[in-house]
Amino acid sequence: MSVLYIILGAAIGAPARFAIDQYIRKFSTKPYGIFLVNILGSFLLGLTFKSSEHTHDLVAIGFAGAFTTWSTFMLDIFLAYELKRYKEAALNLILSLGFGLLAASLGLSLA
């Protein structure tokens, strides 16, 4: 049964990430969409950390697992570096990690 919750969550999370990122990219070439989904996903993981097994499987593992993206985050940093946008790459890295930790902590505190 857990696998079905994970599949359902992932089926919603991945398209949600894509839709949010594509919408935000209409207004900026910077990776603000990926930043936003990773921060929201960190918050959801913290919020559902001690929830019931089914909620954890659906929201934390399924939805947040498919909603957030480490690979695109790394690619965005690499591409900024390659384009010699060092400040942009450093800011993305520092702000993503910092706000991600804060969001997860806030989620844990609220749970």
N, C-alpha and C positions, 0 to 999 in steps of 0.2 A: 504494500500500500504506500509506503514512503516514496518509492520510485515514481508513482503516479503524481504525488504532490510536487516532487522535484521537477518532473516533466512539465506539469501545468505551470508552475512558477517560471520556469525557463522560457516556456512558449510565450509568456507575457513580457518577461524582462528583456529579452533580446530585441524584440521589435520596439519596445518602449525606449531603449537606449538609442536605437537607430533613429527613431522619430525625433527625439529630443535633440540629438546631435545634428541631424539634418536641418531642423528648424533653426537652431542657433547659428549654423554655418551660413545661413542666408544673410546674416547681419555682420559676420566677422570671419576672417580666415584663421583666427587664433582658435585653439582647441578648448574653447569655453564649454562646449557641450559635454565633452568627455570629462572635464573637470567637474562639472555639475553632477553628472550621473555617478561619478566615483564618490563624491562627497555624500550625496543622497544614499547611495548604497552602503557606505560606511555607517551612516546614521541608522539605517534599517537593520544592519547586522548587529549593532549595539542594542537597538531597541528590542530585537527578538532573541537575543542571546539566551535568555532563561525562559523562553516561552515553551508552550507545549510542543511535543515532538512534531505533530502535523503542521503547526504554524511555523516552526523552525524549518522544516523541510520545504514548505511552500514558499515562504518569504525569504528566509536567509540563504538557504542552499540553492533553491530553484530561481526565484526572482532576482535576488541581489547578485547571485553568482553569474547569471546571464546578463543582468543589467549593467554591472560594472565591468571594466576592462583594463587589465594590466597591460596587455599587449599593445593596444592603441595608445595608451598613456606613454609607454616606452618609445613607440614609434614617433609620436609627436615630439618628444624630447630629442630624439635622435635627429629628426628632420630639422628642427630648429638649430641644433648644433651644426649640422652639415651646411645650413644656410648662413652660418656664422652669426646667428641670433642668440648669442650666449646668454644675454640677460633674460631673454624670453624663456630659454630652456631652463635656466637656473630658477627663475620665478615659478615656472610651472612645477618643477620638481619640489621646491621648498613649500610652496603654497598648497600643493596637492597633498603632500605628506602631513603638513601641519594641520590643515583644515580637516583632512581625513581622520586624523587622530582625535581632534576636537569633536568632530561629528560622532565618531564611535563612542567617545567618552560621554557625550551628551545623551546619546541613545541608551547607554548602559545606566546612566543616572536616572533617566526617566522610566526605565523598565522596572 
